[in-house]
Amino acid sequence: MQVTIIGTGYVGLVSGICFSEFGFEVTCVDLDADKIDALNSGVLPIYEPGLDRLMEQNRQRLTFTTDFDSAVAQADVVFVAVGTPSRRGDGEADLQYVHAAAKQIARSIKPETVIVLKSTVVVGTNAEVQRIIEAERPGVPFSLASNPEFLREGSAIEDFMRPDRVVVGVRDKRAESVLQQIYRPLYLRDAPIVVTTPENAELIKYAANAFLAMKITFINEVADLCEQTGGNVQEVAKAIGLDNRIGGKFLHAGPGFGGSCFPKDTRAFAATGRKYGAAQNLIESVVSVNEARKKAMAQKILAELGDTPRGKTVGILGLAFKPNTDDMREAPSLAVIPVLEAAGVDVKAHDPQAMGEAKSFLPNTQFCDSAEDAITDVDVAVIMTEWNVYRALDMQTVKKLMRGDVVIDLRNIYPVDAVEDAGLTYVSVGRSRTK
Ligand code: UGA
């Protein structure tokens, strides 16, 4: 079976490379010639653990090209994995790339091709794309399915290979049987395949992301209450998570969620609710509470710098929105660092992978080669992203390197006494201070 993937962003690349690992011949298409040249010389445009090795191992089954029409013409299945960014102003998902891909696909498909929407698209998009293709190529038989992706950056390969479920939204048996064949290797590993309508598949993707974002926002607000009442959010989260109806995952309090998915998908879900007169009030709140939280983290840091932050220095450990990625999209660090700098604070920062990405967003920040460099002579050190390299810092050394003595841990990766015993003041999230 010939598989073609349109779009070599996160989802497109991970899916394409993983399908080639299943044994399929895969062609990945992108309009960006530089990206395709880099991929052809073995260079990935993103950092994702293990993906370079998997690409190398399956090189003979992978083609990277800018030749859209030939890649689509030869395909039995075409996956659409182009971006659906937030539209400025109203937060709705911008579907222009999906619509453009649909028109171009329509021009080149051979009869009986199965087209699959993998991009995150709002309910009703599948039906709209069906109309676009029918209008472009009247009389040519094709099937259109929706197959949302649930992988997480940083653990994308594992999530793809061992998913909790695969969702396929189909209108006909042909699309169902082709998708069953594609995902057969997972079926043999007992991954449940949920076969449903395209509309349900579209709703499932947004509802899943919105629910997870809501869970994080909930525990973040509980963390605020813990701070005011002498509580400990980690103990609260652990105990409520032991109730199977709640579940322990996605209950880590932090600086607010970021990334390429939760912020834009919650905005789009809320906008869809408004559009159809079915208000998603919970998710509207999640969007605004999370935005406010990221900004509040800057105030939390400024509060530790006293009355005159100007001229003080803060060291930031971690810039990416989460560990194991170089993705800076909607990262909490981007809501925090410019506010500190505007208050006259000098910011030094380190991240194991994201500094290249971060530089264009943070022109006034000093980037450091190591965590130690980033905290040398600083008044306050901040753990912003929970990379493994920051999990076992020797606090005695931290104390010696710093000018001040305040460590702010926005990810709660240290036991309170482990930091305080080194003579440092430890400020974390949702855990009351002992000093
Ligand atoms: C998320 C979903 O988890 C995936 O299932 C989905 O496929 C993906 O979006 C998508 O729609 O493409 P991702 O954005 O890669 O994946 O990362 P997550 O691990 O979900 O983290 C998102 C944000 O929430 C990060 O900023 C993270 O630090 C934060 N988070 C996560 C918390 O603050 N607390 C938690 O307990 C979990």
Boltz pocket constraint, residues with backbone or C-beta under 6 A from the ligand:
constraints:
  - pocket:
      binder: B
      contacts: [[A, 120], [A, 149], [A, 150], [A, 151], [A, 152], [A, 153], [A, 154], [A, 209], [A, 212], [A, 216], [A, 249], [A, 250], [A, 251], [A, 252], [A, 253], [A, 254], [A, 255], [A, 256], [A, 257], [A, 258], [A, 259], [A, 260], [A, 261], [A, 262], [A, 265], [A, 321], [A, 322]]
      max_distance: 6.0
